[in-house]
C-alpha cells in the first residue's frame, strides 16, 4: 500500500468529520481536491473506505482501520514537530553519551549541572573501557564520547576540555612517603598494581616509563580504578591513577600521593565524535557546555 502523508492527513480529517465539505474548510482546500485525495487513497488500498447513504457518510471496515492509523500517524507527526522546535534551542532531547571508566568520577556532575539548565533532556550513559569506546567510535554508536588520548588513526573531531593528571599513590604507611623528589630509579624495586592492557592509564604509564628507560615491576593487574585503590590501600603495591578518582580517599587519608620526579603525568580529557557527524541540537549544547563550563564545575583534588 503506497500512500502519502498528505493523503493520510486529508483522510483523517474527513473520517473525523464524516463530511467532505467540513474537511475541505478545515484543510483550506477545495472539495474536489479533498475528494481526489480520498479517491487516490482508495485506489492504493484497493477497496472502498466509505459508503454514502444520501447525505450520510459511513466508514467501511477498512475505513475505520485506516482512521485509527491515520490519526496515530498524524499525532506522531505533530509531536515530532513540537520536539524538533524544542530541540532547536537544545532544551530537550535524548543524548547517548559514553565515557571512559575514569571519567565517570566527574561525568555525572557534568550531566547533573547540564540538566539543571536544560531539565527536559535525558541521557543514556555508558561507562566503559577504552577498547569499547574505540569500537563505539568506529561504529558511530554514541552521540559524544569523553575519553583520554583519542586514537590518531581514526577520523575524529576531538577537543580537550580539562587536565587529567596521573599520580602515583601509596598506602599512608608506605615508607616512601617520608621522601620528597623520589627518583624513578627508586621505584624499580616497588610492585605496582596496574590497569588492564589497553586501558588509557596503562598505555600512558608504559609510554612514560619506556621513554625514561625505567622498567617497573607489575605485581597485579586490575580492570577498575576502585580495585587498584583498594589494593594499594591494603598495601599490595603502588598504583598510578587519575587524580580525578582520589577526592574521597585523600580527604579521609586512606591513600596518599607520592612526590616522584616527573609526576604528575599531564594528560587531558577530550570530548570526541566522528568527523562529519551531524550532532543533534542537544548534543551540540552539551558539547559546548562541557568545553565552556567544566573548569568551573569540576575541581581537582589538592596534591
Secondary structure as the mmCIF struct_conf table of DSSP 4:
data_model
#
loop_
_struct_conf.conf_type_id
_struct_conf.id
_struct_conf.beg_label_comp_id
_struct_conf.beg_label_asym_id
_struct_conf.beg_label_seq_id
_struct_conf.end_label_comp_id
_struct_conf.end_label_asym_id
_struct_conf.end_label_seq_id
HELX_RH_AL_P HELX_RH_AL_P1 UNK A 5 UNK A 17
TURN_TY1_P TURN_TY1_P1 UNK A 18 UNK A 18
HELX_RH_AL_P HELX_RH_AL_P2 UNK A 20 UNK A 27
TURN_TY1_P TURN_TY1_P2 UNK A 28 UNK A 28
HELX_RH_AL_P HELX_RH_AL_P3 UNK A 31 UNK A 45
TURN_TY1_P TURN_TY1_P3 UNK A 46 UNK A 46
BEND BEND1 UNK A 47 UNK A 47
BEND BEND2 UNK A 49 UNK A 49
STRN STRN1 UNK A 50 UNK A 53
TURN_TY1_P TURN_TY1_P4 UNK A 54 UNK A 55
STRN STRN2 UNK A 56 UNK A 59
HELX_RH_AL_P HELX_RH_AL_P4 UNK A 61 UNK A 87
TURN_TY1_P TURN_TY1_P5 UNK A 88 UNK A 90
STRN STRN3 UNK A 92 UNK A 100
HELX_RH_3T_P HELX_RH_3T_P1 UNK A 101 UNK A 103
HELX_RH_AL_P HELX_RH_AL_P5 UNK A 104 UNK A 117
TURN_TY1_P TURN_TY1_P6 UNK A 119 UNK A 119
STRN STRN4 UNK A 120 UNK A 128
HELX_RH_AL_P HELX_RH_AL_P6 UNK A 130 UNK A 139
TURN_TY1_P TURN_TY1_P7 UNK A 140 UNK A 140
BEND BEND3 UNK A 143 UNK A 143
STRN STRN5 UNK A 144 UNK A 147
BEND BEND4 UNK A 148 UNK A 149
TURN_TY1_P TURN_TY1_P8 UNK A 152 UNK A 153
BEND BEND5 UNK A 154 UNK A 154
STRN STRN6 UNK A 156 UNK A 171
TURN_TY1_P TURN_TY1_P9 UNK A 172 UNK A 173
HELX_RH_3T_P HELX_RH_3T_P2 UNK A 175 UNK A 178
BEND BEND6 UNK A 180 UNK A 181
STRN STRN7 UNK A 182 UNK A 182
HELX_RH_3T_P HELX_RH_3T_P3 UNK A 184 UNK A 187
TURN_TY1_P TURN_TY1_P10 UNK A 188 UNK A 189
BEND BEND7 UNK A 190 UNK A 190
STRN STRN8 UNK A 191 UNK A 195
HELX_LH_PP_P HELX_LH_PP_P1 UNK A 196 UNK A 196
TURN_TY1_P TURN_TY1_P11 UNK A 197 UNK A 198
HELX_RH_AL_P HELX_RH_AL_P7 UNK A 200 UNK A 211
TURN_TY1_P TURN_TY1_P12 UNK A 212 UNK A 213
STRN STRN9 UNK A 217 UNK A 222
BEND BEND8 UNK A 223 UNK A 224
HELX_RH_AL_P HELX_RH_AL_P8 UNK A 225 UNK A 233
TURN_TY1_P TURN_TY1_P13 UNK A 234 UNK A 235
BEND BEND9 UNK A 236 UNK A 236
STRN STRN10 UNK A 238 UNK A 242
HELX_RH_3T_P HELX_RH_3T_P4 UNK A 243 UNK A 245
HELX_RH_AL_P HELX_RH_AL_P9 UNK A 247 UNK A 251
TURN_TY1_P TURN_TY1_P14 UNK A 252 UNK A 253
BEND BEND10 UNK A 254 UNK A 254
STRN STRN11 UNK A 255 UNK A 257
STRN STRN12 UNK A 260 UNK A 260
TURN_TY1_P TURN_TY1_P15 UNK A 261 UNK A 262
BEND BEND11 UNK A 264 UNK A 264
STRN STRN13 UNK A 265 UNK A 274
TURN_TY1_P TURN_TY1_P16 UNK A 275 UNK A 276
HELX_RH_AL_P HELX_RH_AL_P10 UNK A 281 UNK A 297
HELX_LH_PP_P HELX_LH_PP_P2 UNK A 300 UNK A 302
#
